[in-house]
Amino acid sequence: MLATLPLRHRLRQFARQQHGAVAPFAILVIGGALLATAFVIEQTRALENTAQLKRATDAAAMAVGNQRLLDDRLSLAQMQGLAAGFVRANLGTDRELIDQVDSGAVDVQQTRDADGKLNITVSASFVAHADMLGANPQSLQVSSTAEVVNRPVEVALVVPNTLSENDSDIAALRRLTLEFSKQVLGTRPDGKTWISLVPYSQAVNVYDDEDSNRIRRWATPSALTPVELRSLFRTGYSGLADQRIPDRRANLLCMYRGLRLGENYFWDEAPSGQFKIYYRHDLPENGSPGAPAISWVGPNPDFGQASGVNDTRWMVADKGCPAAALLPLTRDIDKIERRSEQFTTRFNTNYAIAMGWAAMALSPRMRGSAGWGDNELPLDFNADGEGDNAKIIVMLANTTGNWFDTDAYNAEVGQAINGENGSVSANDVAGQRFTLLCQSFRARGLKFHFLGVRPGDPQDFGRVLFDKVAGPGLQVCAGNGSMTFANAENFADGEAQIKNLLSDIAQRIKHERFVRLID
């Protein structure tokens, strides 16, 4: 019976029962010790329960925040249920605490701060009892707040379709593209992440069967009827937009602008009336499938003039223009898969041209009916890094061999790239191009991940050329991204390794969107 009374009553009874046997001082000492012990026990238990509940609300806030990242349609009721489950799962072993903290004791609130960032607060309460002290129960509440940084992310995946990729490599690239896209988009695309595919060889194909007027809309006034083809047009062809032109018949549209050093393809400018059009003046046997060659008699168009020695000339479908066209930003995995199925082996390699088009795939100046056709995408630049969106280029490349296209090949017809007059080598000019292009990416806030393929000893496989010409500039690009290499001879042999490296990049991209505890 004595043990059931409050501690102060037990002390009084104890004193009376002693009938003076214990000195009053001793009674006070014992009573004080018992009170102090009881206080320590009750306070320790309350503190431990509070700390345990705080750990539980921390876990719940992070869990709810991450689920909110995956699904921005998550209702408050759904968040409430998720939070209650995580809180109860992290309460430890105190049965009284577990019994008190049911779903009704857990609350979830979502607010936005002054910068518009979403905050999710999970609160939970319990009653701390002090039976040993005979004190009144005390209601305690703890809370945890997680900040959800759900920034939009746009990714341009740049994929080689060059002479270096055989059928096995192309098949591996299709699988790698699809796997990477699924990782980045997630199993439930949430409307905040998009991917563009940029297949490349010597150039990038921008044909779109739903935008038949693109060639006319993007072309400069003289690009459809360049002067060096005047003798061809006299035979009845209306211009390079004529559907009988080999590239038009083969659904190839490779265009260019800003090829001079320092112009950087004008990738961050609007497209209307700015582009010239690639065509291939070559022998019939050097054309690509998809259209027969056409011929005429006239001067050599490679000189960029309407005069000269007349001879039989041929125009073929351009095998340096990929069969798979650039796919603008999308989160439709079926579209990505269908476009990747169009990958084929094409011709020579030009890394810089591919990079320029990847940047155009992310440029807001290409937004709307004048550009890619989407009125909202690409989003605005985030040049200062303080905005709520990220633009990222992920580039795959086979970097072996002792030759790749420099700007010498891509000069405008009949002209030379700045510096290629004998005083500066073509490789030096190309190296400057990479540096200037990457500097323009950094200035606009684009992040860049480069994943190259090259095996063994660089002296045996020509790595020195790539490292010398492209390497320094690409290091500028990768300053806010990454630059890695798979130790493999090609994409087919290195597929497993490349898949893991791409998975690492996908995880870094996912971290552009994150949840963190702020309270």
MIPAFI-588222 format. One record per residue (C-alpha): x, y, z; residue number from 1. Coordinates in steps of 0.1 Angstrom, whole numbers, plus 5000, padded with zeros to 4 digits. Layout:
N
ATOM     X     Y     Z    n
ATOM     X     Y     Z  NUM
...
***
This chain:
519
ATOM     X     Y     Z    n
ATOM  5000  5000  5000    1
ATOM  5029  5023  5008    2
ATOM  5044  5020  4974    3
ATOM  5013  5033  4957    4
ATOM  5013  5066  4975    5
ATOM  5030  5097  4961    6
ATOM  5066  5101  4972    7
ATOM  5060  5130  4995    8
ATOM  5033  5111  5014    9
ATOM  5055  5081  5017   10
ATOM  5082  5102  5032   11
ATOM  5058  5116  5058   12
ATOM  5046  5081  5067   13
ATOM  5082  5069  5069   14
ATOM  5090  5097  5093   15
ATOM  5060  5090  5116   16
ATOM  5068  5052  5116   17
ATOM  5102  5059  5129   18
ATOM  5089  5073  5163   19
ATOM  5120  5093  5166   20
ATOM  5144  5065  5159   21
ATOM  5160  5085  5131   22
ATOM  5172  5120  5135   23
ATOM  5153  5147  5116   24
ATOM  5184  5155  5097   25
ATOM  5188  5119  5085   26
ATOM  5152  5119  5074   27
ATOM  5158  5151  5054   28
ATOM  5189  5136  5037   29
ATOM  5171  5104  5027   30
ATOM  5140  5123  5015   31
ATOM  5162  5147  4995   32
ATOM  5180  5119  4979   33
ATOM  5148  5101  4970   34
ATOM  5134  5133  4955   35
ATOM  5165  5139  4935   36
ATOM  5166  5104  4922   37
ATOM  5130  5105  4912   38
ATOM  5135  5139  4895   39
ATOM  5165  5125  4875   40
ATOM  5146  5094  4865   41
ATOM  5115  5113  4853   42
ATOM  5135  5140  4835   43
ATOM  5158  5115  4818   44
ATOM  5129  5095  4806   45
ATOM  5111  5127  4793   46
ATOM  5143  5138  4775   47
ATOM  5149  5104  4760   48
ATOM  5114  5102  4747   49
ATOM  5116  5137  4733   50
ATOM  5149  5129  4716   51
ATOM  5135  5096  4702   52
ATOM  5104  5114  4689   53
ATOM  5125  5140  4673   54
ATOM  5145  5113  4655   55
ATOM  5112  5098  4644   56
ATOM  5098  5132  4630   57
ATOM  5132  5138  4613   58
ATOM  5128  5105  4595   59
ATOM  5092  5111  4587   60
ATOM  5099  5147  4573   61
ATOM  5126  5133  4550   62
ATOM  5105  5104  4538   63
ATOM  5075  5126  4531   64
ATOM  5097  5152  4513   65
ATOM  5113  5125  4491   66
ATOM  5079  5111  4482   67
ATOM  5067  5146  4474   68
ATOM  5097  5149  4450   69
ATOM  5085  5117  4432   70
ATOM  5049  5127  4431   71
ATOM  5039  5164  4433   72
ATOM  5002  5153  4433   73
ATOM  5006  5138  4468   74
ATOM  4977  5150  4489   75
ATOM  4980  5163  4525   76
ATOM  4960  5133  4537   77
ATOM  4985  5109  4520   78
ATOM  5014  5128  4535   79
ATOM  4997  5125  4569   80
ATOM  4994  5088  4566   81
ATOM  5030  5084  4554   82
ATOM  5044  5105  4582   83
ATOM  5024  5087  4609   84
ATOM  5038  5054  4597   85
ATOM  5074  5066  4597   86
ATOM  5070  5082  4631   87
ATOM  5057  5051  4647   88
ATOM  5083  5029  4630   89
ATOM  5111  5050  4646   90
ATOM  5099  5054  4682   91
ATOM  5122  5028  4698   92
ATOM  5110  5004  4725   93
ATOM  5093  5026  4751   94
ATOM  5058  5010  4752   95
ATOM  5041  5040  4769   96
ATOM  5055  5063  4741   97
ATOM  5044  5040  4714   98
ATOM  5009  5037  4728   99
ATOM  5006  5075  4730  100
ATOM  5018  5084  4695  101
ATOM  4991  5071  4673  102
ATOM  4982  5086  4639  103
ATOM  4961  5113  4656  104
ATOM  4992  5125  4674  105
ATOM  5011  5132  4641  106
ATOM  5004  5163  4620  107
ATOM  5018  5174  4586  108
ATOM  5019  5210  4573  109
ATOM  5033  5222  4540  110
ATOM  5042  5259  4534  111
ATOM  5064  5279  4511  112
ATOM  5091  5303  4523  113
ATOM  5098  5338  4509  114
ATOM  5118  5323  4480  115
ATOM  5089  5300  4471  116
ATOM  5107  5268  4483  117
ATOM  5084  5241  4497  118
ATOM  5088  5232  4534  119
ATOM  5071  5202  4550  120
ATOM  5068  5201  4587  121
ATOM  5060  5169  4606  122
ATOM  5049  5174  4643  123
ATOM  5041  5148  4669  124
ATOM  5031  5151  4706  125
ATOM  5031  5130  4737  126
ATOM  5023  5133  4774  127
ATOM  5052  5131  4799  128
ATOM  5040  5116  4832  129
ATOM  5058  5122  4865  130
ATOM  5041  5096  4888  131
ATOM  5071  5092  4912  132
ATOM  5070  5130  4918  133
ATOM  5032  5132  4919  134
ATOM  5034  5161  4894  135
ATOM  5008  5169  4868  136
ATOM  5013  5153  4834  137
ATOM  5029  5176  4808  138
ATOM  5021  5177  4771  139
ATOM  5052  5179  4749  140
ATOM  5055  5185  4711  141
ATOM  5084  5181  4687  142
ATOM  5086  5189  4650  143
ATOM  5109  5186  4621  144
ATOM  5109  5206  4589  145
ATOM  5123  5194  4555  146
ATOM  5130  5217  4526  147
ATOM  5120  5202  4492  148
ATOM  5141  5215  4464  149
ATOM  5121  5203  4435  150
ATOM  5139  5221  4407  151
ATOM  5132  5214  4370  152
ATOM  5160  5196  4353  153
ATOM  5166  5195  4315  154
ATOM  5192  5170  4301  155
ATOM  5206  5168  4266  156
ATOM  5221  5133  4260  157
ATOM  5246  5134  4232  158
ATOM  5251  5101  4214  159
ATOM  5276  5092  4187  160
ATOM  5263  5076  4155  161
ATOM  5296  5078  4136  162
ATOM  5318  5055  4116  163
ATOM  5335  5044  4148  164
ATOM  5303  5027  4159  165
ATOM  5295  4993  4143  166
ATOM  5262  4975  4146  167
ATOM  5271  4961  4180  168
ATOM  5281  4995  4193  169
ATOM  5248  5010  4180  170
ATOM  5228  4983  4197  171
ATOM  5247  4989  4230  172
ATOM  5241  5027  4227  173
ATOM  5204  5021  4223  174
ATOM  5203  5001  4255  175
ATOM  5225  5026  4273  176
ATOM  5203  5055  4262  177
ATOM  5171  5038  4273  178
ATOM  5185  5027  4306  179
ATOM  5199  5062  4314  180
ATOM  5167  5079  4304  181
ATOM  5146  5057  4327  182
ATOM  5170  5063  4356  183
ATOM  5168  5101  4351  184
ATOM  5131  5103  4345  185
ATOM  5122  5078  4371  186
ATOM  5094  5052  4370  187
ATOM  5068  5079  4375  188
ATOM  5078  5110  4355  189
ATOM  5067  5139  4376  190
ATOM  5067  5168  4351  191
ATOM  5100  5182  4364  192
ATOM  5126  5164  4343  193
ATOM  5131  5162  4305  194
ATOM  5156  5146  4282  195
ATOM  5166  5156  4247  196
ATOM  5185  5131  4224  197
ATOM  5213  5145  4202  198
ATOM  5226  5119  4179  199
ATOM  5257  5131  4160  200
ATOM  5282  5123  4133  201
ATOM  5298  5151  4113  202
ATOM  5267  5172  4120  203
ATOM  5233  5169  4138  204
ATOM  5200  5161  4119  205
ATOM  5171  5185  4129  206
ATOM  5145  5171  4105  207
ATOM  5110  5169  4120  208
ATOM  5081  5155  4099  209
ATOM  5057  5176  4119  210
ATOM  5075  5208  4111  211
ATOM  5079  5207  4073  212
ATOM  5085  5245  4071  213
ATOM  5116  5244  4094  214
ATOM  5141  5245  4066  215
ATOM  5125  5277  4052  216
ATOM  5120  5293  4086  217
ATOM  5155  5287  4099  218
ATOM  5174  5294  4066  219
ATOM  5191  5327  4058  220
ATOM  5177  5345  4028  221
ATOM  5204  5330  4005  222
ATOM  5208  5296  4021  223
ATOM  5181  5278  4001  224
ATOM  5197  5289  3968  225
ATOM  5235  5292  3975  226
ATOM  5254  5308  3946  227
ATOM  5277  5278  3940  228
ATOM  5247  5257  3931  229
ATOM  5233  5281  3906  230
ATOM  5240  5257  3877  231
ATOM  5220  5230  3894  232
ATOM  5190  5253  3900  233
ATOM  5190  5262  3863  234
ATOM  5181  5225  3856  235
ATOM  5147  5228  3873  236
ATOM  5155  5224  3910  237
ATOM  5139  5253  3930  238
ATOM  5165  5252  3958  239
ATOM  5177  5231  3986  240
ATOM  5142  5228  4000  241
ATOM  5131  5210  3968  242
ATOM  5118  5176  3978  243
ATOM  5139  5160  3950  244
ATOM  5171  5170  3967  245
ATOM  5187  5138  3981  246
ATOM  5187  5150  4018  247
ATOM  5151  5160  4015  248
ATOM  5141  5126  4002  249
ATOM  5161  5109  4029  250
ATOM  5146  5130  4057  251
ATOM  5179  5146  4065  252
ATOM  5182  5182  4075  253
ATOM  5217  5193  4087  254
ATOM  5221  5230  4092  255
ATOM  5248  5253  4105  256
ATOM  5254  5288  4118  257
ATOM  5283  5306  4136  258
ATOM  5311  5284  4124  259
ATOM  5337  5312  4127  260
ATOM  5360  5310  4157  261
ATOM  5343  5328  4187  262
ATOM  5308  5326  4172  263
ATOM  5302  5293  4190  264
ATOM  5274  5284  4166  265
ATOM  5253  5312  4181  266
ATOM  5237  5284  4201  267
ATOM  5220  5309  4225  268
ATOM  5203  5329  4198  269
ATOM  5169  5325  4182  270
ATOM  5169  5303  4150  271
ATOM  5147  5322  4125  272
ATOM  5166  5333  4094  273
ATOM  5200  5323  4107  274
ATOM  5211  5289  4093  275
ATOM  5228  5277  4062  276
ATOM  5222  5242  4049  277
ATOM  5247  5213  4046  278
ATOM  5247  5193  4014  279
ATOM  5272  5167  4002  280
ATOM  5288  5172  3968  281
ATOM  5304  5137  3963  282
ATOM  5305  5107  3940  283
ATOM  5273  5085  3940  284
ATOM  5292  5056  3957  285
ATOM  5298  5079  3987  286
ATOM  5262  5087  3994  287
ATOM  5241  5072  4022  288
ATOM  5210  5050  4018  289
ATOM  5176  5068  4016  290
ATOM  5179  5087  3983  291
ATOM  5195  5083  3949  292
ATOM  5222  5108  3938  293
ATOM  5214  5136  3914  294
ATOM  5238  5151  3888  295
ATOM  5242  5182  3868  296
ATOM  5269  5200  3848  297
ATOM  5285  5230  3863  298
ATOM  5315  5245  3882  299
ATOM  5329  5228  3913  300
ATOM  5306  5239  3942  301
ATOM  5333  5234  3968  302
ATOM  5349  5267  3957  303
ATOM  5317  5286  3967  304
ATOM  5314  5303  3933  305
ATOM  5290  5302  3903  306
ATOM  5319  5302  3878  307
ATOM  5347  5278  3870  308
ATOM  5354  5247  3850  309
ATOM  5321  5229  3841  310
ATOM  5320  5192  3846  311
ATOM  5295  5166  3858  312
ATOM  5288  5171  3895  313
ATOM  5269  5149  3919  314
ATOM  5249  5155  3950  315
ATOM  5242  5126  3974  316
ATOM  5224  5120  4006  317
ATOM  5248  5132  4033  318
ATOM  5261  5102  4053  319
ATOM  5276  5127  4078  320
ATOM  5241  5137  4087  321
ATOM  5227  5112  4112  322
ATOM  5196  5092  4102  323
ATOM  5182  5097  4137  324
ATOM  5172  5134  4142  325
ATOM  5176  5155  4174  326
ATOM  5147  5147  4197  327
ATOM  5137  5179  4216  328
ATOM  5131  5178  4254  329
ATOM  5106  5152  4264  330
ATOM  5096  5130  4293  331
ATOM  5080  5104  4271  332
ATOM  5101  5073  4274  333
ATOM  5083  5058  4243  334
ATOM  5095  5087  4222  335
ATOM  5130  5082  4234  336
ATOM  5129  5045  4227  337
ATOM  5116  5051  4192  338
ATOM  5142  5077  4184  339
ATOM  5170  5055  4197  340
ATOM  5158  5027  4174  341
ATOM  5168  5050  4145  342
ATOM  5204  5051  4155  343
ATOM  5227  5039  4127  344
ATOM  5264  5040  4118  345
ATOM  5271  5071  4098  346
ATOM  5304  5089  4089  347
ATOM  5331  5110  4105  348
ATOM  5330  5126  4140  349
ATOM  5327  5162  4150  350
ATOM  5325  5167  4188  351
ATOM  5321  5205  4188  352
ATOM  5292  5206  4163  353
ATOM  5274  5180  4185  354
ATOM  5280  5201  4216  355
ATOM  5267  5232  4199  356
ATOM  5234  5214  4190  357
ATOM  5231  5199  4225  358
ATOM  5233  5235  4239  359
ATOM  5206  5246  4214  360
ATOM  5184  5217  4226  361
ATOM  5186  5235  4260  362
ATOM  5184  5271  4249  363
ATOM  5153  5291  4257  364
ATOM  5158  5310  4225  365
ATOM  5147  5278  4207  366
ATOM  5114  5278  4225  367
ATOM  5080  5282  4208  368
ATOM  5069  5277  4172  369
ATOM  5100  5295  4158  370
ATOM  5122  5268  4174  371
ATOM  5115  5233  4187  372
ATOM  5078  5239  4189  373
ATOM  5072  5238  4226  374
ATOM  5059  5270  4242  375
ATOM  5073  5263  4276  376
ATOM  5106  5244  4269  377
ATOM  5135  5249  4271  378
ATOM  5132  5269  4304  379
ATOM  5151  5301  4310  380
ATOM  5188  5301  4317  381
ATOM  5201  5298  4353  382
ATOM  5233  5316  4347  383
ATOM  5240  5327  4384  384
ATOM  5231  5293  4398  385
ATOM  5205  5309  4421  386
ATOM  5175  5299  4400  387
ATOM  5153  5268  4405  388
ATOM  5162  5249  4374  389
ATOM  5193  5230  4360  390
ATOM  5204  5225  4324  391
ATOM  5228  5196  4319  392
ATOM  5246  5181  4289  393
ATOM  5257  5145  4290  394
ATOM  5280  5136  4261  395
ATOM  5291  5101  4251  396
ATOM  5321  5098  4227  397
ATOM  5346  5073  4213  398
ATOM  5379  5092  4217  399
ATOM  5403  5066  4201  400
ATOM  5420  5071  4168  401
ATOM  5444  5097  4154  402
ATOM  5419  5119  4135  403
ATOM  5385  5136  4140  404
ATOM  5368  5165  4123  405
ATOM  5380  5199  4132  406
ATOM  5365  5232  4121  407
ATOM  5385  5228  4089  408
ATOM  5358  5205  4075  409
ATOM  5330  5227  4088  410
ATOM  5340  5260  4073  411
ATOM  5314  5278  4052  412
ATOM  5316  5268  4016  413
ATOM  5346  5283  3999  414
ATOM  5359  5299  4031  415
ATOM  5384  5291  4058  416
ATOM  5379  5291  4095  417
ATOM  5398  5320  4112  418
ATOM  5434  5311  4117  419
ATOM  5436  5284  4090  420
ATOM  5458  5305  4067  421
ATOM  5489  5287  4075  422
ATOM  5499  5308  4106  423
ATOM  5478  5287  4130  424
ATOM  5472  5250  4126  425
ATOM  5437  5235  4122  426
ATOM  5442  5216  4155  427
ATOM  5451  5248  4174  428
ATOM  5420  5265  4160  429
ATOM  5399  5235  4170  430
ATOM  5413  5236  4205  431
ATOM  5404  5272  4208  432
ATOM  5369  5263  4197  433
ATOM  5364  5238  4225  434
ATOM  5376  5263  4251  435
ATOM  5355  5292  4238  436
ATOM  5324  5269  4235  437
ATOM  5328  5256  4270  438
ATOM  5333  5291  4284  439
ATOM  5300  5301  4268  440
ATOM  5283  5271  4284  441
ATOM  5296  5280  4318  442
ATOM  5285  5317  4313  443
ATOM  5250  5304  4307  444
ATOM  5249  5280  4337  445
ATOM  5250  5248  4317  446
ATOM  5266  5218  4334  447
ATOM  5285  5192  4314  448
ATOM  5293  5155  4319  449
ATOM  5316  5139  4294  450
ATOM  5319  5101  4292  451
ATOM  5346  5089  4268  452
ATOM  5356  5055  4256  453
ATOM  5393  5047  4251  454
ATOM  5414  5016  4259  455
ATOM  5448  5008  4272  456
ATOM  5479  5027  4263  457
ATOM  5471  5061  4248  458
ATOM  5502  5059  4226  459
ATOM  5487  5027  4210  460
ATOM  5452  5041  4204  461
ATOM  5457  5077  4195  462
ATOM  5444  5092  4227  463
ATOM  5470  5119  4225  464
ATOM  5452  5137  4197  465
ATOM  5419  5139  4216  466
ATOM  5436  5150  4248  467
ATOM  5457  5176  4230  468
ATOM  5429  5191  4209  469
ATOM  5397  5186  4228  470
ATOM  5408  5179  4263  471
ATOM  5417  5213  4277  472
ATOM  5385  5229  4265  473
ATOM  5364  5200  4277  474
ATOM  5380  5204  4311  475
ATOM  5365  5239  4312  476
ATOM  5331  5224  4305  477
ATOM  5335  5197  4331  478
ATOM  5345  5222  4358  479
ATOM  5309  5221  4370  480
ATOM  5302  5185  4359  481
ATOM  5325  5156  4353  482
ATOM  5349  5141  4327  483
ATOM  5354  5103  4329  484
ATOM  5366  5075  4306  485
ATOM  5357  5039  4302  486
ATOM  5387  5016  4296  487
ATOM  5373  4998  4266  488
ATOM  5378  4996  4229  489
ATOM  5342  5005  4220  490
ATOM  5307  5008  4234  491
ATOM  5299  4972  4229  492
ATOM  5329  4959  4248  493
ATOM  5326  4984  4275  494
ATOM  5288  4984  4279  495
ATOM  5287  4972  4315  496
ATOM  5313  4997  4326  497
ATOM  5297  5025  4307  498
ATOM  5263  5016  4322  499
ATOM  5277  5020  4357  500
ATOM  5294  5053  4348  501
ATOM  5261  5066  4334  502
ATOM  5243  5054  4365  503
ATOM  5267  5075  4386  504
ATOM  5259  5105  4364  505
ATOM  5222  5098  4367  506
ATOM  5225  5099  4405  507
ATOM  5243  5132  4403  508
ATOM  5215  5146  4382  509
ATOM  5190  5134  4406  510
ATOM  5208  5153  4433  511
ATOM  5199  5185  4415  512
ATOM  5166  5178  4432  513
ATOM  5169  5170  4469  514
ATOM  5154  5171  4504  515
ATOM  5172  5184  4534  516
ATOM  5163  5190  4570  517
ATOM  5163  5226  4580  518
ATOM  5148  5223  4615  519
***
